[in-house]
Amino acid sequence: MMTVVMYAVSPRMAYHFSECVESHAFSTYDKFLNAQGEELKKLPARDVAVKYYTGDDLYLFDEFQTSRPPQSRRPKIRNLYDVFFNIRDDEAEHCNTMTA
Ligand SMILES: [Fe+2]
């Protein structure tokens, strides 16, 4: 709702706000990985995450990797650390996409 109001006032301001949200998401996941990384490495990845990052149909995954060629990013998901590592990198991709 807040972004809608911002957009009504200034589309540029709303876009910048969204860029800040993506950047904050990256930073938050990065801090989480640094703080809890060793524990996360001992925990298994959820099936849904393994399927999302390594499944047979990665068309939508590639569609959102706008700052790199399709099929050039193929994460390994061995544990919960890898899941959050890749979620963090997804946020970086969102930042790159918005910058582009
Ligand atoms: Fe995002």
Residues whose N, C-alpha, C, O or C-beta is under 5 A from the ligand:
A	BS01	LIG	E22 E91 H94
